[in-house]
Amino acid sequence: MPASTVIPVLSYPDLSEAVDWLCKVFGFTLRWQAGNHRAQLNIGENGAMAVTQGNGGSQGHSVMVRIEDLDAHYQNARRRGAEILAEPAEFSYGERQYHARDIGGHEWTFSQTVADVAPEDWGGVSANL
């Protein structure tokens, strides 16, 4: 995961086209890409965003927030009434995450790094930087 605390996640109908366009037009650089499913882009020293294959537009976004203690955060959010979309789970790419929806209908992913895993170890491809 990049060092950014907050990571926007935007969907586009054509992932490869979006990655190329964002890099050429806005100056992002590719960090890694997993097929036509998902990519992570860098901007500046510690800015980042994720790009996914999807419908795009205003409904195709979410916010990812990196936190230190996922389980405590999850318990607090659940206790205080967040709509939990996905329970905490650990993923092969080295993150433990849960998903929730806020009172405005916005979707959030909260993520805690649990292992430093190379993209090639879970099916991704590192960019040639």
A tleap script that builds the chain and sets N, CA, C and O, in Angstrom:
source leaprc.protein.ff14SB
mol = sequence {
  NMET PRO ALA SER THR VAL ILE PRO VAL LEU
  SER TYR PRO ASP LEU SER GLU ALA VAL ASP
  TRP LEU CYS LYS VAL PHE GLY PHE THR LEU
  ARG TRP GLN ALA GLY ASN HIE ARG ALA GLN
  LEU ASN ILE GLY GLU ASN GLY ALA MET ALA
  VAL THR GLN GLY ASN GLY GLY SER GLN GLY
  HIE SER VAL MET VAL ARG ILE GLU ASP LEU
  ASP ALA HIE TYR GLN ASN ALA ARG ARG ARG
  GLY ALA GLU ILE LEU ALA GLU PRO ALA GLU
  PHE SER TYR GLY GLU ARG GLN TYR HIE ALA
  ARG ASP ILE GLY GLY HIE GLU TRP THR PHE
  SER GLN THR VAL ALA ASP VAL ALA PRO GLU
  ASP TRP GLY GLY VAL SER ALA ASN CLEU
}
set mol.1.N position { 0.845 -1.180 0.000 }
set mol.1.CA position { 0.000 0.000 0.000 }
set mol.1.C position { 0.886 1.237 0.000 }
set mol.1.O position { 1.966 1.243 0.590 }
set mol.2.N position { 0.421 2.268 -0.659 }
set mol.2.CA position { 1.175 3.520 -0.612 }
set mol.2.C position { 1.087 4.146 0.771 }
set mol.2.O position { 0.244 3.757 1.579 }
set mol.3.N position { 1.949 5.108 1.042 }
set mol.3.CA position { 1.993 5.743 2.355 }
set mol.3.C position { 0.826 6.692 2.602 }
set mol.3.O position { 0.644 7.147 3.731 }
set mol.4.N position { 0.049 6.997 1.602 }
set mol.4.CA position { -1.077 7.923 1.746 }
set mol.4.C position { -2.071 7.414 2.781 }
set mol.4.O position { -2.348 6.217 2.856 }
set mol.5.N position { -2.602 8.335 3.576 }
set mol.5.CA position { -3.612 7.966 4.567 }
set mol.5.C position { -4.979 7.807 3.919 }
set mol.5.O position { -5.717 6.882 4.258 }
set mol.6.N position { -5.329 8.686 2.999 }
set mol.6.CA position { -6.613 8.628 2.304 }
set mol.6.C position { -6.338 8.379 0.828 }
set mol.6.O position { -5.530 9.070 0.208 }
set mol.7.N position { -7.025 7.374 0.270 }
set mol.7.CA position { -6.805 6.982 -1.113 }
set mol.7.C position { -8.144 6.936 -1.842 }
set mol.7.O position { -8.967 6.067 -1.555 }
set mol.8.N position { -8.380 7.859 -2.783 }
set mol.8.CA position { -9.619 7.774 -3.559 }
set mol.8.C position { -9.589 6.556 -4.471 }
set mol.8.O position { -8.532 6.151 -4.956 }
set mol.9.N position { -10.764 5.980 -4.696 }
set mol.9.CA position { -10.912 4.829 -5.584 }
set mol.9.C position { -11.961 5.215 -6.627 }
set mol.9.O position { -13.128 5.417 -6.294 }
set mol.10.N position { -11.539 5.317 -7.890 }
set mol.10.CA position { -12.438 5.714 -8.970 }
set mol.10.C position { -12.576 4.579 -9.972 }
set mol.10.O position { -11.601 3.892 -10.279 }
set mol.11.N position { -13.789 4.384 -10.483 }
set mol.11.CA position { -13.986 3.341 -11.492 }
set mol.11.C position { -14.160 3.968 -12.864 }
set mol.11.O position { -14.662 5.083 -13.003 }
set mol.12.N position { -13.733 3.225 -13.869 }
set mol.12.CA position { -13.802 3.651 -15.263 }
set mol.12.C position { -14.250 2.460 -16.101 }
set mol.12.O position { -13.920 1.320 -15.776 }
set mol.13.N position { -15.005 2.711 -17.183 }
set mol.13.CA position { -15.434 1.602 -18.040 }
set mol.13.C position { -14.276 0.839 -18.661 }
set mol.13.O position { -14.380 -0.371 -18.863 }
set mol.14.N position { -13.159 1.526 -18.973 }
set mol.14.CA position { -11.992 0.884 -19.572 }
set mol.14.C position { -10.778 1.226 -18.704 }
set mol.14.O position { -10.245 2.332 -18.780 }
set mol.15.N position { -10.353 0.276 -17.889 }
set mol.15.CA position { -9.272 0.510 -16.937 }
set mol.15.C position { -7.972 0.927 -17.623 }
set mol.15.O position { -7.354 1.911 -17.216 }
set mol.16.N position { -7.553 0.208 -18.641 }
set mol.16.CA position { -6.288 0.517 -19.312 }
set mol.16.C position { -6.308 1.909 -19.930 }
set mol.16.O position { -5.331 2.651 -19.832 }
set mol.17.N position { -7.410 2.259 -20.558 }
set mol.17.CA position { -7.541 3.595 -21.138 }
set mol.17.C position { -7.454 4.660 -20.050 }
set mol.17.O position { -6.800 5.686 -20.236 }
set mol.18.N position { -8.115 4.419 -18.910 }
set mol.18.CA position { -8.096 5.382 -17.809 }
set mol.18.C position { -6.685 5.546 -17.247 }
set mol.18.O position { -6.247 6.670 -17.000 }
set mol.19.N position { -5.973 4.443 -17.043 }
set mol.19.CA position { -4.607 4.508 -16.514 }
set mol.19.C position { -3.725 5.313 -17.463 }
set mol.19.O position { -2.997 6.207 -17.030 }
set mol.20.N position { -3.790 5.000 -18.744 }
set mol.20.CA position { -2.983 5.739 -19.726 }
set mol.20.C position { -3.323 7.229 -19.695 }
set mol.20.O position { -2.425 8.071 -19.659 }
set mol.21.N position { -4.610 7.555 -19.710 }
set mol.21.CA position { -5.046 8.944 -19.742 }
set mol.21.C position { -4.623 9.684 -18.480 }
set mol.21.O position { -4.092 10.791 -18.569 }
set mol.22.N position { -4.846 9.096 -17.305 }
set mol.22.CA position { -4.487 9.750 -16.046 }
set mol.22.C position { -2.982 9.991 -15.951 }
set mol.22.O position { -2.543 11.016 -15.429 }
set mol.23.N position { -2.197 9.044 -16.458 }
set mol.23.CA position { -0.738 9.217 -16.427 }
set mol.23.C position { -0.288 10.296 -17.410 }
set mol.23.O position { 0.537 11.143 -17.068 }
set mol.24.N position { -0.823 10.268 -18.620 }
set mol.24.CA position { -0.419 11.240 -19.640 }
set mol.24.C position { -0.932 12.641 -19.331 }
set mol.24.O position { -0.192 13.615 -19.470 }
set mol.25.N position { -2.181 12.752 -18.917 }
set mol.25.CA position { -2.816 14.058 -18.783 }
set mol.25.C position { -2.586 14.691 -17.412 }
set mol.25.O position { -2.323 15.890 -17.325 }
set mol.26.N position { -2.681 13.903 -16.347 }
set mol.26.CA position { -2.567 14.450 -14.997 }
set mol.26.C position { -1.229 14.161 -14.329 }
set mol.26.O position { -0.997 14.615 -13.208 }
set mol.27.N position { -0.342 13.416 -14.990 }
set mol.27.CA position { 0.993 13.188 -14.458 }
set mol.27.C position { 1.112 12.096 -13.411 }
set mol.27.O position { 2.122 12.034 -12.710 }
set mol.28.N position { 0.102 11.221 -13.279 }
set mol.28.CA position { 0.224 10.080 -12.373 }
set mol.28.C position { 1.249 9.103 -12.950 }
set mol.28.O position { 1.556 9.154 -14.141 }
set mol.29.N position { 1.775 8.220 -12.109 }
set mol.29.CA position { 2.616 7.124 -12.586 }
set mol.29.C position { 2.018 5.823 -12.067 }
set mol.29.O position { 1.447 5.776 -10.978 }
set mol.30.N position { 2.156 4.782 -12.855 }
set mol.30.CA position { 1.618 3.483 -12.482 }
set mol.30.C position { 2.478 2.851 -11.401 }
set mol.30.O position { 3.693 2.734 -11.558 }
set mol.31.N position { 1.850 2.441 -10.302 }
set mol.31.CA position { 2.544 1.712 -9.235 }
set mol.31.C position { 2.443 0.224 -9.494 }
set mol.31.O position { 3.454 -0.478 -9.469 }
set mol.32.N position { 1.228 -0.274 -9.745 }
set mol.32.CA position { 1.005 -1.661 -10.151 }
set mol.32.C position { -0.365 -1.784 -10.792 }
set mol.32.O position { -1.229 -0.925 -10.617 }
set mol.33.N position { -0.551 -2.870 -11.542 }
set mol.33.CA position { -1.831 -3.145 -12.172 }
set mol.33.C position { -2.101 -4.633 -12.124 }
set mol.33.O position { -1.197 -5.442 -12.331 }
set mol.34.N position { -3.341 -4.993 -11.851 }
set mol.34.CA position { -3.777 -6.387 -11.845 }
set mol.34.C position { -4.770 -6.564 -12.991 }
set mol.34.O position { -5.964 -6.311 -12.831 }
set mol.35.N position { -4.277 -6.995 -14.132 }
set mol.35.CA position { -5.119 -7.209 -15.309 }
set mol.35.C position { -5.948 -5.980 -15.640 }
set mol.35.O position { -5.454 -4.854 -15.585 }
set mol.36.N position { -7.217 -6.202 -15.986 }
set mol.36.CA position { -8.146 -5.104 -16.236 }
set mol.36.C position { -9.079 -4.910 -15.070 }
set mol.36.O position { -10.195 -4.417 -15.235 }
set mol.37.N position { -8.623 -5.302 -13.868 }
set mol.37.CA position { -9.454 -5.227 -12.670 }
set mol.37.C position { -9.152 -3.989 -11.828 }
set mol.37.O position { -10.071 -3.284 -11.409 }
set mol.38.N position { -7.881 -3.725 -11.583 }
set mol.38.CA position { -7.516 -2.678 -10.628 }
set mol.38.C position { -6.078 -2.224 -10.869 }
set mol.38.O position { -5.232 -2.992 -11.328 }
set mol.39.N position { -5.827 -0.960 -10.548 }
set mol.39.CA position { -4.467 -0.420 -10.616 }
set mol.39.C position { -4.299 0.607 -9.506 }
set mol.39.O position { -5.269 1.197 -9.030 }
set mol.40.N position { -3.053 0.806 -9.107 }
set mol.40.CA position { -2.723 1.877 -8.171 }
set mol.40.C position { -1.794 2.843 -8.879 }
set mol.40.O position { -0.857 2.440 -9.569 }
set mol.41.N position { -2.073 4.133 -8.696 }
set mol.41.CA position { -1.278 5.181 -9.311 }
set mol.41.C position { -0.655 6.053 -8.238 }
set mol.41.O position { -1.228 6.232 -7.164 }
set mol.42.N position { 0.519 6.596 -8.529 }
set mol.42.CA position { 1.206 7.533 -7.634 }
set mol.42.C position { 1.136 8.929 -8.228 }
set mol.42.O position { 1.039 9.103 -9.443 }
set mol.43.N position { 1.187 9.920 -7.344 }
set mol.43.CA position { 1.353 11.305 -7.761 }
set mol.43.C position { 2.153 12.013 -6.679 }
set mol.43.O position { 1.811 11.930 -5.500 }
set mol.44.N position { 3.201 12.700 -7.066 }
set mol.44.CA position { 4.031 13.378 -6.079 }
set mol.44.C position { 4.734 12.402 -5.156 }
set mol.44.O position { 4.909 11.231 -5.492 }
set mol.45.N position { 5.143 12.897 -3.971 }
set mol.45.CA position { 5.906 12.075 -3.028 }
set mol.45.C position { 5.082 10.995 -2.351 }
set mol.45.O position { 5.553 9.867 -2.207 }
set mol.46.N position { 3.859 11.313 -1.932 }
set mol.46.CA position { 3.085 10.294 -1.228 }
set mol.46.C position { 1.598 10.336 -1.560 }
set mol.46.O position { 0.772 9.866 -0.777 }
set mol.47.N position { 1.251 10.901 -2.725 }
set mol.47.CA position { -0.137 10.878 -3.169 }
set mol.47.C position { -0.416 9.597 -3.927 }
set mol.47.O position { 0.461 9.066 -4.607 }
set mol.48.N position { -1.639 9.102 -3.811 }
set mol.48.CA position { -1.996 7.854 -4.479 }
set mol.48.C position { -3.483 7.818 -4.768 }
set mol.48.O position { -4.276 8.518 -4.139 }
set mol.49.N position { -3.842 6.988 -5.731 }
set mol.49.CA position { -5.243 6.694 -5.992 }
set mol.49.C position { -5.325 5.290 -6.571 }
set mol.49.O position { -4.354 4.766 -7.116 }
set mol.50.N position { -6.496 4.696 -6.441 }
set mol.50.CA position { -6.748 3.399 -7.042 }
set mol.50.C position { -7.751 3.592 -8.168 }
set mol.50.O position { -8.632 4.448 -8.089 }
set mol.51.N position { -7.610 2.799 -9.205 }
set mol.51.CA position { -8.492 2.843 -10.355 }
set mol.51.C position { -9.032 1.436 -10.555 }
set mol.51.O position { -8.273 0.467 -10.542 }
set mol.52.N position { -10.360 1.320 -10.743 }
set mol.52.CA position { -10.978 0.015 -10.928 }
set mol.52.C position { -11.786 -0.018 -12.219 }
set mol.52.O position { -12.177 1.020 -12.752 }
set mol.53.N position { -12.026 -1.222 -12.707 }
set mol.53.CA position { -12.910 -1.427 -13.856 }
set mol.53.C position { -14.338 -1.373 -13.345 }
set mol.53.O position { -14.677 -2.086 -12.400 }
set mol.54.N position { -15.178 -0.552 -13.940 }
set mol.54.CA position { -16.566 -0.441 -13.513 }
set mol.54.C position { -17.337 0.496 -14.403 }
set mol.54.O position { -16.888 0.845 -15.494 }
set mol.55.N position { -18.507 0.906 -13.934 }
set mol.55.CA position { -19.373 1.767 -14.732 }
set mol.55.C position { -18.869 3.197 -14.823 }
set mol.55.O position { -19.195 3.905 -15.776 }
set mol.56.N position { -18.080 3.635 -13.851 }
set mol.56.CA position { -17.579 4.995 -13.842 }
set mol.56.C position { -18.644 5.983 -13.414 }
set mol.56.O position { -19.729 5.595 -12.979 }
set mol.57.N position { -18.330 7.251 -13.538 }
set mol.57.CA position { -19.280 8.283 -13.165 }
set mol.57.C position { -19.370 8.479 -11.667 }
set mol.57.O position { -18.552 7.952 -10.913 }
set mol.58.N position { -20.363 9.237 -11.237 }
set mol.58.CA position { -20.465 9.611 -9.827 }
set mol.58.C position { -20.764 8.437 -8.909 }
set mol.58.O position { -20.484 8.514 -7.712 }
set mol.59.N position { -21.322 7.354 -9.430 }
set mol.59.CA position { -21.594 6.195 -8.588 }
set mol.59.C position { -20.405 5.244 -8.491 }
set mol.59.O position { -20.438 4.291 -7.713 }
set mol.60.N position { -19.357 5.493 -9.271 }
set mol.60.CA position { -18.222 4.584 -9.312 }
set mol.60.C position { -17.053 5.064 -8.500 }
set mol.60.O position { -15.929 5.106 -9.000 }
set mol.61.N position { -17.288 5.428 -7.253 }
set mol.61.CA position { -16.175 5.888 -6.426 }
set mol.61.C position { -16.353 5.452 -4.979 }
set mol.61.O position { -17.454 5.130 -4.533 }
set mol.62.N position { -15.248 5.453 -4.270 }
set mol.62.CA position { -15.259 5.196 -2.832 }
set mol.62.C position { -13.997 5.837 -2.271 }
set mol.62.O position { -13.171 6.363 -3.017 }
set mol.63.N position { -13.858 5.788 -0.977 }
set mol.63.CA position { -12.669 6.339 -0.330 }
set mol.63.C position { -12.027 5.243 0.500 }
set mol.63.O position { -12.708 4.539 1.245 }
set mol.64.N position { -10.703 5.098 0.370 }
set mol.64.CA position { -9.962 4.145 1.180 }
set mol.64.C position { -9.151 4.931 2.204 }
set mol.64.O position { -8.493 5.915 1.867 }
set mol.65.N position { -9.205 4.484 3.458 }
set mol.65.CA position { -8.479 5.153 4.534 }
set mol.65.C position { -7.611 4.129 5.234 }
set mol.65.O position { -8.098 3.091 5.683 }
set mol.66.N position { -6.329 4.421 5.327 }
set mol.66.CA position { -5.401 3.530 6.028 }
set mol.66.C position { -5.440 3.856 7.512 }
set mol.66.O position { -5.356 5.021 7.900 }
set mol.67.N position { -5.567 2.836 8.335 }
set mol.67.CA position { -5.629 3.017 9.787 }
set mol.67.C position { -4.692 2.021 10.471 }
set mol.67.O position { -4.250 1.043 9.869 }
set mol.68.N position { -4.405 2.295 11.731 }
set mol.68.CA position { -3.467 1.466 12.497 }
set mol.68.C position { -4.129 0.244 13.138 }
set mol.68.O position { -3.534 -0.834 13.151 }
set mol.69.N position { -5.339 0.388 13.667 }
set mol.69.CA position { -6.007 -0.696 14.387 }
set mol.69.C position { -7.374 -0.947 13.769 }
set mol.69.O position { -8.376 -0.387 14.213 }
set mol.70.N position { -7.411 -1.792 12.743 }
set mol.70.CA position { -8.628 -2.040 11.992 }
set mol.70.C position { -9.747 -2.590 12.862 }
set mol.70.O position { -10.892 -2.154 12.746 }
set mol.71.N position { -9.433 -3.534 13.725 }
set mol.71.CA position { -10.485 -4.171 14.511 }
set mol.71.C position { -11.147 -3.195 15.478 }
set mol.71.O position { -12.368 -3.224 15.632 }
set mol.72.N position { -10.380 -2.341 16.125 }
set mol.72.CA position { -10.956 -1.347 17.026 }
set mol.72.C position { -11.794 -0.349 16.232 }
set mol.72.O position { -12.876 0.045 16.667 }
set mol.73.N position { -11.293 0.056 15.069 }
set mol.73.CA position { -12.037 0.988 14.218 }
set mol.73.C position { -13.363 0.372 13.780 }
set mol.73.O position { -14.407 1.022 13.833 }
set mol.74.N position { -13.311 -0.875 13.352 }
set mol.74.CA position { -14.505 -1.600 12.923 }
set mol.74.C position { -15.528 -1.696 14.058 }
set mol.74.O position { -16.712 -1.426 13.855 }
set mol.75.N position { -15.068 -2.080 15.246 }
set mol.75.CA position { -15.996 -2.217 16.385 }
set mol.75.C position { -16.668 -0.885 16.701 }
set mol.75.O position { -17.869 -0.846 16.968 }
set mol.76.N position { -15.917 0.189 16.673 }
set mol.76.CA position { -16.479 1.510 16.945 }
set mol.76.C position { -17.506 1.896 15.882 }
set mol.76.O position { -18.593 2.372 16.210 }
set mol.77.N position { -17.163 1.693 14.608 }
set mol.77.CA position { -18.079 2.035 13.521 }
set mol.77.C position { -19.363 1.222 13.605 }
set mol.77.O position { -20.453 1.762 13.418 }
set mol.78.N position { -19.242 -0.054 13.882 }
set mol.78.CA position { -20.416 -0.925 13.982 }
set mol.78.C position { -21.291 -0.501 15.168 }
set mol.78.O position { -22.512 -0.404 15.045 }
set mol.79.N position { -20.658 -0.253 16.307 }
set mol.79.CA position { -21.377 0.136 17.531 }
set mol.79.C position { -22.125 1.460 17.329 }
set mol.79.O position { -23.203 1.660 17.890 }
set mol.80.N position { -21.552 2.354 16.530 }
set mol.80.CA position { -22.145 3.680 16.333 }
set mol.80.C position { -23.082 3.750 15.122 }
set mol.80.O position { -23.549 4.830 14.763 }
set mol.81.N position { -23.355 2.612 14.500 }
set mol.81.CA position { -24.397 2.560 13.488 }
set mol.81.C position { -23.988 2.596 12.036 }
set mol.81.O position { -24.848 2.778 11.174 }
set mol.82.N position { -22.699 2.430 11.716 }
set mol.82.CA position { -22.303 2.373 10.306 }
set mol.82.C position { -22.924 1.145 9.658 }
set mol.82.O position { -23.026 0.092 10.287 }
set mol.83.N position { -23.331 1.274 8.425 }
set mol.83.CA position { -23.819 0.126 7.674 }
set mol.83.C position { -22.593 -0.644 7.180 }
set mol.83.O position { -21.853 -0.148 6.330 }
set mol.84.N position { -22.378 -1.825 7.694 }
set mol.84.CA position { -21.210 -2.632 7.325 }
set mol.84.C position { -21.532 -3.405 6.048 }
set mol.84.O position { -22.481 -4.188 6.005 }
set mol.85.N position { -20.736 -3.176 5.021 }
set mol.85.CA position { -20.929 -3.848 3.734 }
set mol.85.C position { -20.104 -5.118 3.630 }
set mol.85.O position { -20.505 -6.065 2.952 }
set mol.86.N position { -18.948 -5.150 4.298 }
set mol.86.CA position { -18.090 -6.333 4.312 }
set mol.86.C position { -17.338 -6.354 5.639 }
set mol.86.O position { -16.706 -5.370 6.022 }
set mol.87.N position { -17.414 -7.472 6.325 }
set mol.87.CA position { -16.738 -7.662 7.608 }
set mol.87.C position { -15.219 -7.628 7.411 }
set mol.87.O position { -14.740 -7.827 6.295 }
set mol.88.N position { -14.462 -7.380 8.476 }
set mol.88.CA position { -13.003 -7.398 8.352 }
set mol.88.C position { -12.496 -8.733 7.795 }
set mol.88.O position { -12.933 -9.808 8.207 }
set mol.89.N position { -11.573 -8.630 6.859 }
set mol.89.CA position { -10.977 -9.821 6.255 }
set mol.89.C position { -9.550 -9.480 5.845 }
set mol.89.O position { -9.226 -8.332 5.541 }
set mol.90.N position { -8.710 -10.505 5.846 }
set mol.90.CA position { -7.321 -10.347 5.433 }
set mol.90.C position { -7.185 -10.827 3.995 }
set mol.90.O position { -7.739 -11.862 3.624 }
set mol.91.N position { -6.439 -10.065 3.180 }
set mol.91.CA position { -6.301 -10.365 1.760 }
set mol.91.C position { -4.864 -10.701 1.403 }
set mol.91.O position { -3.930 -10.297 2.095 }
set mol.92.N position { -4.695 -11.446 0.313 }
set mol.92.CA position { -3.377 -11.923 -0.108 }
set mol.92.C position { -2.415 -10.802 -0.456 }
set mol.92.O position { -1.205 -11.022 -0.501 }
set mol.93.N position { -2.929 -9.601 -0.704 }
set mol.93.CA position { -2.057 -8.478 -1.034 }
set mol.93.C position { -1.539 -7.751 0.202 }
set mol.93.O position { -0.953 -6.675 0.089 }
set mol.94.N position { -1.752 -8.337 1.394 }
set mol.94.CA position { -1.136 -7.824 2.614 }
set mol.94.C position { -1.962 -6.821 3.399 }
set mol.94.O position { -1.436 -6.143 4.282 }
set mol.95.N position { -3.244 -6.716 3.092 }
set mol.95.CA position { -4.113 -5.770 3.793 }
set mol.95.C position { -5.241 -6.495 4.512 }
set mol.95.O position { -5.749 -7.511 4.037 }
set mol.96.N position { -5.620 -5.961 5.653 }
set mol.96.CA position { -6.817 -6.385 6.378 }
set mol.96.C position { -7.786 -5.226 6.228 }
set mol.96.O position { -7.441 -4.087 6.546 }
set mol.97.N position { -9.021 -5.502 5.737 }
set mol.97.CA position { -9.942 -4.431 5.395 }
set mol.97.C position { -11.372 -4.755 5.786 }
set mol.97.O position { -11.756 -5.914 5.936 }
set mol.98.N position { -12.160 -3.672 5.949 }
set mol.98.CA position { -13.612 -3.808 5.996 }
set mol.98.C position { -14.215 -2.658 5.213 }
set mol.98.O position { -13.570 -1.636 4.981 }
set mol.99.N position { -15.475 -2.844 4.806 }
set mol.99.CA position { -16.168 -1.850 3.991 }
set mol.99.C position { -17.445 -1.410 4.687 }
set mol.99.O position { -18.147 -2.218 5.295 }
set mol.100.N position { -17.740 -0.106 4.591 }
set mol.100.CA position { -18.930 0.445 5.243 }
set mol.100.C position { -19.534 1.532 4.367 }
set mol.100.O position { -18.879 2.059 3.467 }
set mol.101.N position { -20.798 1.863 4.644 }
set mol.101.CA position { -21.471 2.957 3.959 }
set mol.101.C position { -21.857 3.982 5.006 }
set mol.101.O position { -22.340 3.625 6.081 }
set mol.102.N position { -21.645 5.273 4.696 }
set mol.102.CA position { -21.978 6.330 5.656 }
set mol.102.C position { -23.428 6.805 5.475 }
set mol.102.O position { -24.152 6.294 4.619 }
set mol.103.N position { -23.834 7.765 6.271 }
set mol.103.CA position { -25.225 8.215 6.254 }
set mol.103.C position { -25.609 8.925 4.960 }
set mol.103.O position { -26.795 9.101 4.683 }
set mol.104.N position { -24.627 9.332 4.170 }
set mol.104.CA position { -24.894 9.954 2.876 }
set mol.104.C position { -24.851 8.976 1.720 }
set mol.104.O position { -25.008 9.377 0.567 }
set mol.105.N position { -24.640 7.685 2.012 }
set mol.105.CA position { -24.579 6.664 0.971 }
set mol.105.C position { -23.200 6.465 0.372 }
set mol.105.O position { -23.049 5.709 -0.588 }
set mol.106.N position { -22.182 7.135 0.924 }
set mol.106.CA position { -20.819 6.998 0.419 }
set mol.106.C position { -20.175 5.729 0.969 }
set mol.106.O position { -20.332 5.397 2.144 }
set mol.107.N position { -19.447 5.025 0.102 }
set mol.107.CA position { -18.790 3.790 0.523 }
set mol.107.C position { -17.345 4.066 0.917 }
set mol.107.O position { -16.636 4.844 0.279 }
set mol.108.N position { -16.936 3.396 1.995 }
set mol.108.CA position { -15.605 3.553 2.570 }
set mol.108.C position { -14.954 2.190 2.728 }
set mol.108.O position { -15.612 1.215 3.090 }
set mol.109.N position { -13.648 2.127 2.453 }
set mol.109.CA position { -12.840 0.950 2.768 }
set mol.109.C position { -11.813 1.395 3.791 }
set mol.109.O position { -11.077 2.357 3.568 }
set mol.110.N position { -11.764 0.690 4.914 }
set mol.110.CA position { -10.746 0.953 5.933 }
set mol.110.C position { -9.755 -0.191 5.865 }
set mol.110.O position { -10.140 -1.359 5.821 }
set mol.111.N position { -8.458 0.157 5.855 }
set mol.111.CA position { -7.425 -0.820 5.549 }
set mol.111.C position { -6.244 -0.695 6.502 }
set mol.111.O position { -5.792 0.407 6.815 }
set mol.112.N position { -5.753 -1.845 6.955 }
set mol.112.CA position { -4.561 -1.911 7.796 }
set mol.112.C position { -3.563 -2.836 7.115 }
set mol.112.O position { -3.900 -3.971 6.778 }
set mol.113.N position { -2.339 -2.363 6.912 }
set mol.113.CA position { -1.307 -3.201 6.315 }
set mol.113.C position { -0.856 -4.243 7.337 }
set mol.113.O position { -0.496 -3.911 8.466 }
set mol.114.N position { -0.884 -5.509 6.918 }
set mol.114.CA position { -0.466 -6.594 7.805 }
set mol.114.C position { 0.760 -7.333 7.265 }
set mol.114.O position { 1.396 -8.093 7.997 }
set mol.115.N position { 1.098 -7.114 5.983 }
set mol.115.CA position { 2.279 -7.751 5.393 }
set mol.115.C position { 2.706 -6.945 4.174 }
set mol.115.O position { 1.870 -6.374 3.474 }
set mol.116.N position { 4.004 -6.902 3.925 }
set mol.116.CA position { 4.544 -6.238 2.744 }
set mol.116.C position { 4.676 -7.303 1.664 }
set mol.116.O position { 5.591 -8.125 1.705 }
set mol.117.N position { 3.757 -7.287 0.692 }
set mol.117.CA position { 3.692 -8.333 -0.317 }
set mol.117.C position { 3.871 -7.718 -1.700 }
set mol.117.O position { 3.195 -6.747 -2.041 }
set mol.118.N position { 4.766 -8.271 -2.486 }
set mol.118.CA position { 4.983 -7.790 -3.854 }
set mol.118.C position { 3.752 -8.104 -4.700 }
set mol.118.O position { 3.160 -9.170 -4.532 }
set mol.119.N position { 3.351 -7.217 -5.597 }
set mol.119.CA position { 2.189 -7.468 -6.454 }
set mol.119.C position { 2.275 -8.807 -7.198 }
set mol.119.O position { 1.251 -9.462 -7.396 }
set mol.120.N position { 3.462 -9.218 -7.606 }
set mol.120.CA position { 3.608 -10.484 -8.331 }
set mol.120.C position { 3.208 -11.691 -7.482 }
set mol.120.O position { 2.842 -12.735 -8.024 }
set mol.121.N position { 3.275 -11.554 -6.153 }
set mol.121.CA position { 2.921 -12.662 -5.263 }
set mol.121.C position { 1.428 -12.909 -5.167 }
set mol.121.O position { 1.012 -13.964 -4.690 }
set mol.122.N position { 0.600 -11.949 -5.615 }
set mol.122.CA position { -0.855 -12.138 -5.563 }
set mol.122.C position { -1.538 -11.927 -6.909 }
set mol.122.O position { -2.761 -11.799 -6.969 }
set mol.123.N position { -0.755 -11.891 -7.998 }
set mol.123.CA position { -1.340 -11.800 -9.316 }
set mol.123.C position { -1.242 -10.447 -9.989 }
set mol.123.O position { -1.732 -10.280 -11.105 }
set mol.124.N position { -0.619 -9.477 -9.335 }
set mol.124.CA position { -0.435 -8.152 -9.927 }
set mol.124.C position { 0.892 -8.078 -10.669 }
set mol.124.O position { 1.662 -9.038 -10.696 }
set mol.125.N position { 1.141 -6.929 -11.263 }
set mol.125.CA position { 2.386 -6.683 -11.972 }
set mol.125.C position { 2.918 -5.334 -11.548 }
set mol.125.O position { 2.217 -4.328 -11.661 }
set mol.126.N position { 4.146 -5.294 -11.061 }
set mol.126.CA position { 4.780 -4.030 -10.681 }
set mol.126.C position { 5.122 -3.231 -11.924 }
set mol.126.O position { 5.461 -3.789 -12.968 }
set mol.127.N position { 5.028 -1.916 -11.796 }
set mol.127.CA position { 5.427 -1.058 -12.912 }
set mol.127.C position { 6.942 -1.006 -12.985 }
set mol.127.O position { 7.633 -1.158 -11.978 }
set mol.128.N position { 7.445 -0.789 -14.184 }
set mol.128.CA position { 8.888 -0.626 -14.370 }
set mol.128.C position { 9.230 0.824 -14.132 }
set mol.128.O position { 9.173 1.633 -15.059 }
set mol.129.N position { 9.587 1.172 -12.900 }
set mol.129.CA position { 9.876 2.559 -12.561 }
set mol.129.C position { 11.332 2.881 -12.735 }
set mol.129.O position { 11.747 4.014 -12.491 }
savepdb mol mol.pdb
quit
